[in-house]
Amino acid sequence: MAITIDKAGRVVIPQAIRRRLGLAAGTELEIEESDGAVVLRPASRVRVETAADGLPILRAAEGAEPLTVDDVRRLVEESREWPRS
């Protein structure tokens, strides 16, 4: 699927993709460049910090909704990739 960047640098995420991913107006996204590609993902409800001993600490974002079991499993897997580049 091809989309076009407008003069202001914006792109529209197709409706079908927004629905599948549960993205609504106002959803915060994180953006990064990876291997020559632009990657968008919903902003995390959790931020990873580093403790004094170098281990990762997961902190809930202010006002974040409670995590589900699946959320915790995903976050544990992501933390195993620590430190992130």
N, C-alpha and C positions, 0 to 999 in steps of 0.2 A: 504494500500500500504506500503510495507516495502522497506527501503533504507538502505545502509550501510555507516558507517563513515569510511573514508580512514585513512591511517597511520598519515596523517597530520591534522586530525580532521575535514576534509571537508565532506560536503554532497552535492549531486546534487539535485536541485529542479526539478522535472520532467517537461518536456517541456509543457505539457498540462496545468499544474498549472501555470507556468510562463506566458503563453499566457493569461489565464483567468484573472490573476491579473495584467497584463501589466508590468511584471518584465523583464527588459532587462539587458544585460551585463553592469556593472557599477552602477546598482541601489543600493543605500544604504539601508540597512536593520537595524532595531533595533532588538535586541535579549534580551529575558528575560526568567527567570525561573518562572513558575506559576503552583502551585499544582503538582509538580513532572513532569511537561512537559516543553519542550523547545518551546517558542513561537517566531516566526519571523514575523515582519511586516515592510512594507516600512517605512523608516525614515520620520518623519513628516516634512512638509514644515514650520511648526510653532513650536516654543518652548514656554513653559509656564513658566513665571517668577512670583514672588510674589511681589506685590507692598508693600510700607511701611505700608499701612493699612491692609495688609494680603490678599487682593483680588488678583485673578489671572490676569495676563496681558499676552495676546497672542502677540508674536513677530514673524514676518516673518523671515525665514532664509534668509541669504544673497543670492541674485540671484534667489530667489523663484519666481515662476510664479504666476500671480494673482489667488486669490482664487475664486472658483465658489460658487454659492448660496448653493449647496449641501455641499461643503467643510465647509462653515461658519456654517451651521446647525449642521454638525457633530462635529465641534470644540466647539460650544456652549454646545452641549450635554456632550462632554468630560469634559469641564470646570466645569460642574455641579457636577462632581465627585471629585472635588478638595477638600482637597489636595490628590495627588496621593501617593500611598504607594510605 
